[in-house]
Amino acid sequence: MRTPCYIIDDKELDASFLGFKSALAHHFNHYIPSYSVKTNSLPYVLKKAYANGYFAEVVSDDEYRLALECGFSKDRIVFNGPQKSKEIFIDALLGGALVNIETFREIEWLESEQLKGDFSIGLRMNINISRVSQADENHDDDNSRFGFSCESGDFQRAVERICRLPNIRLDRIHLHRTSRTRSIGFYCNLIGYAMQQLLQLNLKIKQIDIGGGFFGRMPEKPTYEDYASALYRTLNQYLDTSDTTVIIEPGNAIVASSFDFLTSVIDVKRHDNAHFVTIDGSRIDIDPLFHKNSYFYDIQYGGQEPKDLSLTQIIGGCTCLEYDRLMELRNRPLLQVGDKIRFHRVGAYTMTLTPLFIRYWPEVYVDDGQSFTLVRKRFPVESMLF
């Protein structure tokens, strides 16, 4: 394999898909696991989600079309977000997709269209984490620009407009927010808040879409079973769980642990009392938002004898950006040209956020335990031409 490249651990990916689904099945009669396409839209992953009985959770017309191309039928798609065209919105609704209303214009489309038949619709509730579960907030006043606010009255107004439509059933709410802690307690508080709001409106639902934001298969973190058990216990306080469908939209929890990024050292220089090591990958490939302060990784030294070193090694990417620096190594053998660094747990929000900047998208391989199979070629220059 030439570097840089992503490597998918196929067994880990299957274990993640199966693990969350099995945890839900342990507690709920009715459940829909849906995979968050935006987290990693590689067709290989989408087809794996389909094979494992997941729906596709999409947030744009493009993702909707991609899901269809990867084998999902329209009635196995959850359609969220504000980036829906009227044409695809109606197509998804007529096709039986689980459509969750995000904007007032979508309600206007329902009001203006003469749709034949009866349709189920969902509505996203605005969640301020600081108000709902302060211990889990990302920052002070951790509000959201998504969904309809109960405090402002928008949620109530949206409910009233939808409920006036004779052939539309509002029987689902959508609650997605990602907390800082990803804690079990956050989901319990989230559900409690939503149920209190529905009780005040006397709105009965048949489906509750919890969203995503869960930890995946990671030591010393909540497990899939921990989350599913907490969702069941909390919902059981408010609803007849034997007759309620629970929907989840994991992305990070499925793919993060399944992807590695393999890079090679291409240069080593010494200046300013440090060794500057350049790899053929970039921080953009594993941390496109430039917000991480540590990584999971291992170093694969080549055939040469590693040299002891007390100086700091600064690992930098292959781009021209001075801040394309990944980490510092101290008291480690000096890296040399040809050595490799393999970064782990990089499957979520990396490939979909990596720009076509300087070096185009790298190859992707699947490791099934016996051999490596190429599942995405390096992005060709020809694709940039009209």
N, C-alpha and C positions, 0 to 999 in steps of 0.2 A: 504493500500500500504506500502510495506517495503521500507525504504530509504537506499541508495540514489536512486533516479529515476528521469527520465525526464517525464514531463507532457505536452501533446500537447493540446492547446486550439483549438478545431476543428472549431468553428465558426470563430475565428480569422484567421485561416489558409485559410478557404474558402473565407473570406472577402478579404484577401490579393491577392489570385489568381484572383478572380473576379474583384477586384479593378483595377489592372494594365491592365488587358485585356480590361475592359470597357473603360478605359482612351484612349487606343490605338484606339479602335473602334470609339470613338467620333471624331477622327481626320483623320484616314487613311482608305482608301478603302481596302488596302492590307497590312496585318500585320501578323507577326508570333511571339507570345510570347513563349519563350522556357525556361524551368526551368533548372538552373545550378545544375546538379546532384552532382558535387563535394562539393557543399556547405552543403548539407545534403542528403545523399544517402539512408536514411531509406525508405524501400519499401512502407510503408504507405504513405509517402509524394509523392513519384513518382506516385503512383496510383491515388492520389488526384490531382496531376498535370495533368495526363492524363484525368481524369474525367472532369477537368475544361477546356479542350481544348488546353492544352499546348503541345509543342514539348519537347523532352528531349535534353538538351545540354550536350554532353559528351566529355571527353578528354582522354579516354583510351579505350583499347579493353574491359577491365573488365566492365567499365561503360556502354559501348555499349551493352554488353551481358545482364547486369542488366536491362537496359531500355527495351530490348526485353522481358525479363522475366516478367517485370511489365506491359506489355500490349502494349507498343509502337510499331508500325510498323516501318520498316526501313525508310520509307518516312516521318516519323514524328520525325526524329532525326537530330540534328545539331551536326556535328563531328568536333571538334577543337583540337588544341594542337599538340605537337611533338610526343606524345606517341601512335602512330598508327603503327600497324604491316601492312605489305603489304597485307596480306591475308584479314584482316578486312577492310582495306582501300578500296580494290577492292570490297569486299562484300557490304560495305555501299554505294559505288558509284553506283553499279549495282542495288541496292535496292531502289535508289531514295533519299538517305539521302542528306542533305545539308552539303557537305564536304568543309571545308575551309582549304586551303593549308597553312601549317606552316613551312615546311622544303623543302630544295632542293631535298631531296631523294624522296619526294612524286611526284615532277615533273618528276623525273627520272622514277618512276613507270608508270606514264601516258605515257611517251615516249616509254617505253619498252613493254608495254602491247598492244595487239591487241584487243582493246575493240570494240565490235559491238554496234552501236547505237550512239545517240548524248547525251552528258552529260553536265550539268551545274556545274561549279566549282567556289569556292570562294578563295580569297587570302587575307591573313592577312597583314595589313600595320603596320610597326613599328612606335610606338608613343613615342616621348620624351616629357613628360608633361611640362618640363621646357621650351622647345622650343614652344610648342603649346599653353600652357595656364599657364604661370608662377605663377599666383596667386593661382593655385590649386596644385602646386607641393608638393610632400611629403618631398623632400630634394633637395639640389642643384644638378643640372644635373640629373634630375629624368628620366633617360633613361629606356629602356626595353630590355630584351634579346629575346623578342618574335616578330615575324613578320618580314617583309622585309623592309629594310630602303630605303626611297626615296633619302636621302642625299648621301648614299654610292653608289647608283645605283643598289642595289640588287633588289629593287622592280621593276624597269624598266626591268632588265634582266629576272626576273621571268615572268613578263607580256609577254615579247617577246617569251620566250620559250613555254609558254602555248598557246599563240595565233597562233603559228605555227602548232599546232595539229589540224587536220581537223575536228575531231568529238568532240572537247572540246570547250565549250563556257565559257569564263571568264566574268561572268556578276554579280559578287557579291564581295564586299570587307567586310573585318572583321576588326573592329576598337577597340576591347576591351582594355581598361585601367581603373583602379580604381584610382581616384584622392583622395587627402587628404580631400578635402572639400565636395566631392560628389555634387558639385554645378550645377545648371542649366547652368551657364555660361561656365563651362568646356565642356559640351556636345555641346554647340553652337560652341565653338572654335575648338573642335575636328572635327566636321563635316566640318567647314569652311576650316580647314587645308587639310583634305582628299579630298574635292572637288577641291581645287586648284591643288593638285597633279594630280588628274584624268584629269583635264582640260589640263594640260601641256602635258599629254600623249595621249590626245584625246581618252580616254577610257570611253566608255559609259557602265553604269551598270543598272541592273534591280532590284537589291536587295542590301540593305545596312544593315549590321549587326552591330548594335551599341555596342553590348556587354552588360555588367552589371555595377555594382558599384553604384546603386541607393540607396537612402534612402527608407526604408519601411514606414509602418504606424507608424509615430512617431510625437508627438506634436512639433510644431514650426520648422519643417523641410519641404523641398519641398515635395509636394504630387505627387501621380502617375499622376494626371491631369496636374500638373505643368510641369513635365518632358515631357509628351506626347505633350502638347501644344508647348513647346519650340522646341522639335524635329521637329514638323510639320512646325513651322514658319521658322526655319533655313533651313530645307531641301527644302522648297518651294522656297527659293531664288536660288537654283541650279538645281533642278530636277522637273519633272512633277510628283508631289506626287500622282496624281490620277492613275498613271501607275507604281508606284514604291512600292516594298514590303519592309517594315521596320521590321527588326528582332531585338528583345531584348533578353537578357539572364539573367534575374534577379535571384538571389539566396538569398542573404542577405535580399533583399527587400521583399521577400516572407516569409521566415521562421523565421527570427530573432525574431519577436514579438510574434510568435506562440508557443514558447517553454519556459517552466520553468524547473528549476532543484531544486528538493526538497531534503533537507538534514536534518539530526538530530544531535543534540549535543550529543557526547558520552563521553566527559571528560572535566573537568574544573580544572585547577591548578593555584596557585598563586606563582609567583616568580618574581624577578627583578622589583618589584613595579608595576606589571601588572597581570591581569588574562589572562591565555592562554587557549583558548577555542578550542577544537578539534571537528570537524564535521566528519561524515562518508563519505562525498564527498571530492573532491579535487579541487584545482584551475585548475588542468589539465582538469577537466570536463567542466568548463565554460570559461576558458581562456588558452587554450593549448599552445599558443605562449608566454604566460606570459608578455603581453604588456599593459594590461588595468590597469588603476589607480583608477577606481571606477566601481561600479556595481549597477544595479537596483535590489532591494530586499525588502522583508518584513520579519519580525520576528513573529513567532507564539509561544507565551509563553504557557507553559503547565498549568495544573490545579493549581500548586502551586503559591503562591503570589510572583510576581517578586520582587527582592531585589534591593533597590536603591544602586547605586555605583558611585563613582567619579573616581575610577581608570580606566585606559585604559584596554579595552578588545581586545586582539589580536586573530583574528579568523584564525585558521590554518586547513589545510586539513589532511587527514588520511594517507598520504604517509610518507616515511622516509626522505623526502627532507626538509632541514631546510627552504628553500625558498618557500615551499608550504604554503604561508601565503596570505590570501585573502584581509583582510582589518582590520582596527582598529575601534572600537566603543568607543565613549567618551560620558559621561553623559547619559548613557543608563542603564536600569535595567540589573542586572547581569544575564547572560544566565546560565541555569542549564541543567543537563543531561535530555534529552527527549524533550527539546525545539527544534523548527524547524526553519530553515532559508530557505526561498524560493527565489531563484534567478530568475529574469525575463529576457526576451529578450536574450536567450542563444541558439537559434536554428541554428545559422550560424557558420560554421567552428569550431564546438565543437565536435560533435559526430564523424565526419569523421577524426578528427585529434587527438582524444583521443587514447593513446596507451594502449596496454595490459600490464600495469605496476602496479604490486602489487595487485590491485583490478580490476577485469575484468569488461567489459562493463555492466552497470546497466540496469534495466528494463525500458521500455518506456510504458507509458499509454496515452490513448486519453480521454480527458474530453469533452463530448458532451453537457454539461450543466445539465445532469441528472444522469449520471453514468460514471464510469471509466472503460475503456476496455484495457486490456494488448495487445499491438501490437508488442512488442519485449521482449523475455525472457532474463533474465540475461545470459551473455555469459558463457556457461558451460565449466568446466575444460576438459571434454571429447573431446571437439573440438580442444584441444591442442595436443592430442595424435594421432600418426600416425596409 
